[in-house]
Amino acid sequence: MAARAQPVACPPGAPGGLARRIHDRAVAIGFDAVGFAPAMLDDAACARLHEFVRTGRHGAMDWMAQRMAWRGDPRALWPDVRSVISLGLSYAPDGDALATLRNPMAGNISVYARHRDYHDVVKGMLKQVAQFIVAQGRRQPGGEASPPGVKVFVDTAPVMEKPLAANAGLGWQGKHTNLVSRTHGSWLFLGEIYTTLDLPHSAPSGGGCGTCTRCLDICPTSAFPAPGQIDARRCISYQTIENPDPIPHELRPLMGNHIYGCDDCLAVCPWNRFAQATRQMKLRARPDLVAPALRDLAVLDDAGFRTLFSGSPIKRIGRARFVRNVLIAIGNSARADLCDVAQGLCDDPAPVVADAARWAVERLMS
């Protein structure tokens, strides 16, 4: 359940009429940012996607290369779509997002994964907005015979959500490639509603990164070949979440105690100073996931893993991949008193776990 919402003003240049009613309803439901854009993307956004895939920077995420036409043109995904409503939900943390990185005995979990799976939270809210749109459309002249069509998306369909959100005035794509908001910094979950309605478009958000390079400079693995470009193969988030195989040896010492995702580039963004802690209780960190003990996490069996991460996005990667990550953090801890737990996993049935355990033991004993 969300905390009591504070009024959110419709941004300058926001549409009126039906679009304004949709905006106000979305805010009442709990969204922190709402914008409207035409159902199209510019050539530059499509070119960036094609270059990302052509150079292999998507790694093992083969789904990125699939249905490229759908990603580059919303109308290819759904020919009837006329407008895209982009919605943002803040997940800004209450406190220092990087504090756990200074505790070698604990594992650092990305802020977004410290409680409920945001896919479920955002999708449920999107469906409420979509129902409102359909109901409103029926009240328009002639609407009873043909209510507007709507489709909702949350990060699991071939939708280029960040360029669409930028087009809808929610912010701009920063040098770390993520969306940056003047109000919410780098802490926005994004969702989209495609609709057959012709809605007026929101004005650009304004703002920008200027000469700041903090997000690029802090990356432990140098995952940014250039501003606005990322090589997922060097990204800690990719390695700890999407990569099912052993993590490359050259990256392991650079990962510190990141065990699921990485917030380094997001957390240092100066625009975050305007962000308020999320109002959504389901997105606020569970105390046991802020700085969980590496020893306790390493000994999780499959049942224990599923119980601990029930309802969490972490559950998706499975016990073997997660414990692999924990063992890399143990190897980086410089704590000899953790060597015994790594030794106990050197013959684990999961090859990626056994491999990481042996690496951790060797590193701690060297």
Secondary structure, 3 states (H helix, E strand, C coil): CECCCCCCCCCCCCCCHHHHHHHHHHHHHCCCEEEEEECCCCHHHHHHHHHHHHCCCCCCCHHHCCCHHHHHCHHHHCCCCCEEEEEEEECCCCCCCCHHHHCCCECEECHHHCCCCHHHHHHHHHHHHHHHHHHHHHCCCCCCCCCCCEEEECCCCCCCHHHHHHHCCCCEECCCCCEEECCCECCEEEEEEEECCCCCCCCCCCCCCCCCCHHHHHCCCCCCCECCECCHHHCHHHHHHHCCCCCCCCCHHHCCCEEECCCHHHHCCHHHHHCCCCCEHHHCCCHHHCCCEHHHHHCCCHHHHHHHCCCCHHHHHHHHHHHHHHHHHHHHCCCHHHHHHHHCCCCCCCHHHHHHHHHHHHHHHC
